[in-house]
């Protein structure tokens, strides 16, 4: 036998195994044995000192892959001691297995496994005591001449055989249970894999959806062609309002201006706003007051609507309005698009341009002139303000007359009349 005082190995003792032990495990420490609960608890100090690892009794099914991984990474040598045939069959591919009664573990048992001492291992074979007892009883029964003794011995042997059968059946059931547990673990791993795959697929779908939305935005929004109105000989008068900043009460301003053109000038007037497709909030808040269209529309809707909000490609819409086969007098075109270049415009060549910018202090920054820019609450003659006196008028006609008499409306109305 080797030096028993220094076995120099690592003993893995699963928590489920400890309650079954019939010997004092702590006594093994004096033989230079490190005891751990799980292979993942192994330290650099341990595997540097020894590569020999003894797994006692059983090991969790979901940890078998860990055993294989640590064997590969650290070059460990596994020895497995158990009376569980199923577990032995699972580990024998990468462990040296010994079918022994591990609950009686001693330093001698561990040494016999480490150094392949089959003679010593016989002492720890599974239930040798019961086998020995049966042999003794059977021999005694044959030698005895006492019928009572023979009857007792015969009864013992029958009961012993029945017990062994029950134990074997129980082990068979236990083996079946562990096989099902292994299957369940496999199913759990498959479910986890499928869940991860589903999450990855969902993430890909979300990314592709975002990409499609980006493409959609590019295809519908990125249209900044300047329409040259001079080529349309029968075009209506065009008042081009270029919005740099949204005015305060901008809808009130536009409604008053268009109504003044219709009522005071006795002219047909159509208000058309041009927006980017990405300007979703403003489009949403205005859709109940405008006929909202994109590059696809019904011509009759355009002809019968006095207020139109267009987004995306506006070329076909403006072509219809500028051809003017329905004899429109005035087209008020409000350009609300978000250009990369301030000099870009929707319509050019033969249009009268008025800029819209809420804050008069931003005019120099944007390169605009106060002369042709409507602002909000400023000292400019083209200022559209918050009129506190407006609330004192209850009648719609009186309210219109009050707003239409503002200087900014009168000045722009005169510009339209003189076109």
C-alpha positions in Angstrom: 0.0 0.0 0.0 1.1 3.6 -0.6 1.8 6.2 2.0 -1.6 6.5 3.8 -0.6 9.7 5.5 -0.6 11.6 2.3 -3.2 10.7 -0.2 -3.0 14.2 -1.8 -6.3 14.4 -3.6 -9.5 16.4 -3.8 -12.8 14.9 -2.6 -16.1 16.2 -4.1 -18.9 15.5 -1.7 -22.3 16.7 -3.0 -24.7 18.1 -0.4 -27.3 15.3 -1.2 -24.7 12.7 -0.3 -23.5 14.0 3.1 -26.6 12.8 5.1 -26.1 9.2 3.9 -22.5 8.9 5.2 -21.9 6.3 8.0 -18.3 7.4 8.6 -16.9 10.7 9.8 -15.8 12.6 6.7 -13.8 15.2 8.6 -11.4 12.5 9.7 -10.1 12.4 6.1 -8.6 15.9 6.2 -5.5 14.6 8.0 -4.6 12.5 4.9 -4.0 15.7 2.9 -7.5 15.6 1.3 -9.3 18.8 0.3 -13.1 18.4 0.6 -15.4 20.5 -1.5 -19.2 20.4 -2.3 -18.9 21.1 -6.0 -16.3 21.0 -8.7 -16.7 24.8 -9.3 -15.3 25.4 -5.8 -11.9 24.1 -6.8 -9.1 26.7 -6.3 -5.9 27.3 -8.1 -4.0 26.2 -4.9 -5.9 22.8 -5.0 -5.4 21.9 -8.6 -1.8 23.1 -8.6 -1.1 20.6 -5.7 -2.9 17.7 -7.3 -4.9 16.7 -10.4 -6.6 13.7 -8.7 -10.3 14.3 -7.9 -12.6 11.7 -6.2 -16.3 12.2 -6.6 -18.2 10.4 -3.9 -21.7 8.9 -4.2 -23.5 11.1 -6.7 -23.3 14.4 -8.6 -26.0 16.8 -9.7 -27.1 16.0 -13.2 -26.9 19.6 -14.4 -23.3 19.8 -13.3 -22.0 16.9 -15.4 -21.0 19.4 -18.2 -19.1 21.4 -15.6 -17.1 18.2 -14.7 -16.2 17.8 -18.4 -15.2 21.4 -18.8 -12.9 21.5 -15.7 -11.3 18.2 -16.8 -10.5 19.7 -20.1 -9.3 23.1 -18.8 -7.3 21.9 -15.7 -6.3 18.4 -16.8 -8.0 16.7 -13.9 -8.2 13.0 -13.2 -11.6 11.9 -12.0 -12.4 8.9 -9.8 -16.0 8.1 -9.1 -17.1 5.9 -6.1 -20.8 5.0 -6.0 -23.4 2.2 -5.7 -25.6 4.0 -8.2 -25.4 2.2 -11.5 -27.2 5.0 -13.5 -24.8 7.6 -12.2 -21.8 5.3 -12.9 -23.1 4.8 -16.5 -23.3 8.6 -17.0 -19.7 9.3 -15.7 -17.8 6.3 -16.8 -16.8 7.9 -20.2 -14.5 10.4 -18.4 -14.2 9.0 -14.9 -12.6 5.9 -13.5 -15.6 4.3 -11.7 -15.6 2.0 -8.7 -18.9 0.3 -7.7 -18.5 0.4 -3.9 -20.5 1.2 -0.8 -19.4 4.9 -0.6 -21.3 5.4 2.7 -18.5 3.5 4.4 -15.7 5.7 2.9 -12.3 5.5 4.7 -8.8 6.5 3.8 -8.2 2.9 2.9 -11.1 2.9 0.4 -9.8 6.1 -1.2 -6.3 4.7 -1.4 -7.6 1.4 -3.0 -9.4 3.4 -5.7 -6.5 5.8 -6.3 -3.9 3.0 -6.6 -6.3 0.3 -8.1 -6.0 -2.1 -5.1 -8.7 -4.6 -6.0 -8.0 -6.8 -3.0 -8.7 -3.9 -0.7 -11.8 -2.9 -2.6 -13.5 -6.2 -1.9 -14.1 -5.0 1.6 -16.2 -2.2 0.4 -18.3 -4.0 -2.3 -21.9 -3.2 -2.2 -23.6 -5.0 0.8 -21.1 -7.9 1.3 -22.4 -8.3 4.8 -25.8 -9.4 3.7 -24.3 -11.9 1.2 -22.1 -13.3 3.9 -25.0 -13.7 6.3 -27.1 -15.6 3.7 -24.3 -18.0 3.1 -23.8 -18.7 6.8 -27.6 -19.2 7.4 -27.9 -21.5 4.4 -24.9 -23.6 5.5 -26.2 -23.7 9.1 -29.7 -24.9 7.8 -28.1 -27.8 6.0 -26.0 -28.9 8.9 -28.7 -28.6 11.6 -31.0 -31.6 12.4 -33.5 -29.4 14.3 -36.6 -28.8 12.3 -37.4 -25.6 14.1 -34.0 -24.2 13.3 -34.3 -25.3 9.7 -37.7 -23.6 9.4 -36.3 -20.4 10.9 -33.3 -20.4 8.5 -35.6 -21.2 5.5 -37.9 -18.3 6.5 -34.9 -16.0 6.8 -33.6 -16.9 3.4 -37.0 -16.3 1.8 -37.3 -13.0 3.5 -33.7 -12.1 2.6 -34.5 -13.0 -1.1 -37.7 -11.0 -1.0 -35.8 -8.0 0.5 -33.1 -8.3 -2.1 -35.8 -8.3 -4.8 -37.4 -5.3 -3.3 -34.1 -3.5 -3.1 -33.4 -4.3 -6.7 -36.8 -3.1 -7.7 -36.3 0.1 -5.8 -33.0 0.6 -7.4 -34.6 0.0 -10.8 -37.3 2.6 -10.0 -34.6 5.0 -8.8 -32.6 4.4 -11.9 -35.8 5.1 -14.0 -36.5 8.3 -12.0 -32.9 9.5 -12.6 -33.2 8.8 -16.3 -36.4 10.9 -16.4 -34.6 13.6 -14.3 -31.9 13.6 -16.9 -34.5 13.9 -19.7 -36.2 16.7 -17.8 -32.9 18.5 -17.5 -32.3 18.1 -21.2 -35.8 19.5 -21.9 -35.1 22.4 -19.5 -31.8 23.1 -21.4 -33.7 22.9 -24.7 -36.4 25.3 -23.4 -33.7 27.7 -22.2 -32.0 27.5 -25.6 -35.3 28.1 -27.4 -36.1 31.0 -25.1 -32.7 32.5 -25.8 -33.3 31.9 -29.6 -36.7 33.5 -29.4 -35.3 36.5 -27.6 -32.6 36.8 -30.3 -35.2 36.4 -33.0 -37.4 39.1 -31.4 -34.4 41.4 -31.2 -33.6 40.9 -34.8 -37.3 41.5 -35.8 -37.3 44.7 -33.8 -34.0 45.8 -35.5 -35.5 45.0 -38.9 -38.7 46.8 -38.1 -36.7 49.9 -37.1 -34.7 49.6 -40.3 -37.9 49.4 -42.3 -39.3 52.4 -40.5 -36.0 54.3 -41.3 -36.3 53.3 -45.0 -40.0 54.3 -45.0 -39.1 57.7 -43.5 -36.3 58.2 -46.0 -38.6 57.3 -48.9 -41.5 59.5 -47.8 -39.7 62.4 -46.1 -36.6 63.0 -48.2 -38.2 65.0 -50.9 -37.1 68.6 -51.2 -37.6 69.4 -54.9 -38.2 73.0 -55.7 -41.2 73.3 -58.0 -40.7 76.1 -60.6 -44.2 77.7 -60.8 -43.3 80.0 -63.7 -43.8 77.1 -66.2 -47.5 77.0 -65.2 -49.1 79.7 -67.4 -52.6 79.5 -65.8 -51.4 79.3 -62.2 -53.3 81.0 -59.4 -51.8 83.8 -57.3 -49.3 82.2 -54.9 -48.6 83.4 -51.5 -45.6 81.4 -50.3 -45.2 81.3 -46.5 -41.9 79.8 -45.4 -42.0 78.7 -41.8 -38.7 78.8 -39.8 -40.4 78.9 -36.4 -44.0 78.1 -35.7 -45.9 81.3 -34.8 -48.0 81.7 -31.7 -51.6 81.1 -32.6 -50.5 80.1 -36.2 -53.8 78.5 -37.1 -55.7 81.7 -36.1 -53.3 83.7 -38.3 -53.8 81.4 -41.3 -57.5 81.1 -41.0 -58.0 84.9 -40.6 -55.7 85.6 -43.6 -57.5 83.1 -45.9 -61.0 84.3 -44.8 -60.0 87.9 -45.4 -58.9 87.0 -49.0 -62.2 85.2 -49.6 -64.5 87.8 -48.0 -62.8 91.1 -48.6 -61.2 90.2 -51.9 -64.1 88.0 -53.2 -61.5 85.5 -54.3 -61.4 81.7 -54.0 -58.5 80.7 -51.8 -57.0 77.3 -50.8 -54.6 76.8 -47.9 -52.0 74.0 -48.3 -49.5 73.1 -45.7 -46.4 71.0 -46.7 -44.8 68.9 -43.9 -42.2 66.3 -43.5 -43.4 62.7 -42.9 -41.5 62.7 -39.6 -43.4 65.7 -38.3 -45.9 63.2 -36.8 -47.0 65.3 -33.7 -48.0 68.4 -35.7 -49.7 66.3 -38.4 -51.7 64.4 -35.7 -52.8 67.6 -34.0 -53.9 69.2 -37.3 -55.6 66.2 -39.0 -59.1 67.1 -37.7 -58.9 70.5 -39.4 -57.2 69.6 -42.7 -57.6 67.1 -45.4 -54.4 65.1 -44.9 -52.8 63.5 -48.0 -49.5 62.1 -49.2 -48.3 61.4 -52.8 -51.4 59.3 -53.3 -54.7 61.1 -53.2 -58.1 61.4 -54.9 -58.4 64.5 -57.1 -61.9 65.3 -56.0 -60.7 65.5 -52.4 -58.2 68.2 -53.3 -60.7 70.2 -55.4 -63.4 70.2 -52.6 -61.1 70.9 -49.7 -60.1 74.4 -48.7 -57.5 73.3 -46.2 -55.0 70.6 -47.1 -52.0 69.1 -45.2 -49.6 67.2 -47.4 -46.5 65.2 -46.4 -44.0 63.2 -48.4 -43.8 63.8 -52.1 -45.8 66.9 -52.9 -44.9 67.2 -56.6 -48.1 65.7 -58.0 -50.3 67.7 -55.6 -48.8 71.0 -56.6 -48.9 70.1 -60.3 -52.7 69.6 -59.9 -53.1 73.0 -58.1 -50.8 75.0 -60.4 -52.3 73.6 -63.6 -55.4 75.3 -62.2 -58.0 73.7 -64.4 -60.6 74.5 -61.7 -59.7 78.3 -61.7 -58.5 78.8 -58.2 -57.7 82.5 -57.5 -55.2 82.3 -54.6 -53.0 79.5 -53.3 -51.6 80.1 -49.8 -48.7 77.6 -49.6 -47.2 77.1 -46.1 -43.8 75.4 -46.3 -43.2 73.6 -42.9 -40.5 71.3 -44.1 -37.3 70.8 -42.1 -34.6 71.6 -44.6 -30.9 71.0 -44.2 -30.2 74.2 -46.0 -32.2 77.4 -45.1 -32.1 78.5 -48.7 -34.2 75.4 -49.8 -37.8 76.1 -50.8 -40.8 74.1 -52.0 -41.8 76.6 -54.7 -39.8 79.1 -56.6 -39.9 81.4 -59.6 -43.0 83.7 -59.6 -44.1 83.4 -56.0 -44.4 86.1 -53.3 -42.6 84.9 -50.2 -43.4 85.8 -46.6 -41.3 84.2 -43.8 -42.7 83.0 -40.5 -40.5 83.2 -37.4 -41.9 83.4 -33.9 -38.9 85.1 -32.2 -37.8 88.3 -33.8 -34.4 88.1 -32.1 -33.6 85.0 -34.2 -34.0 86.8 -37.6 -30.3 87.7 -37.9 -29.3 84.2 -37.0 -31.5 82.8 -39.8 -30.6 85.5 -42.3 -34.1 86.9 -42.4 -35.4 90.4 -42.8 -38.0 92.0 -40.6 -39.5 93.6 -43.7 -41.0 90.3 -45.0 -41.1 88.2 -41.9 -44.2 87.6 -39.6 -43.2 87.3 -36.0 -45.0 86.9 -32.7 -45.5 89.5 -29.9 -42.9 92.0 -31.3 -42.8 95.7 -32.3 -42.7 94.7 -36.0 -45.6 95.8 -38.2 -45.8 92.2 -39.3 -46.3 90.9 -35.7 -49.1 88.4 -35.0 -49.7 88.8 -31.3 -51.6 87.3 -28.4 -54.7 89.6 -28.4 -56.2 89.9 -25.0 -59.1 91.9 -26.3 -60.2 89.0 -28.5 -62.1 87.3 -25.6 -64.5 90.2 -25.2 -66.1 89.4 -28.6 -68.7 86.6 -28.5 -69.9 86.7 -32.0 -67.8 84.9 -34.7 -68.2 87.8 -37.1 -67.1 90.4 -34.6 -64.1 88.2 -33.7 -63.1 87.9 -37.4 -63.5 91.6 -38.0 -61.3 92.3 -34.9 -58.5 89.9 -36.1 -58.8 90.9 -39.8 -58.2 94.5 -38.8 -54.7 93.7 -37.5 -51.9 95.4 -39.4 -50.2 92.2 -40.4 -53.3 90.9 -42.0 -54.0 94.1 -43.9 -50.5 94.3 -45.2 -50.4 90.8 -46.5 -53.9 91.1 -47.9 -52.8 94.1 -49.9 -49.8 92.2 -51.2 -52.1 89.5 -52.4 -54.4 92.0 -54.1 -51.5 93.6 -55.9 -50.1 90.3 -57.4 
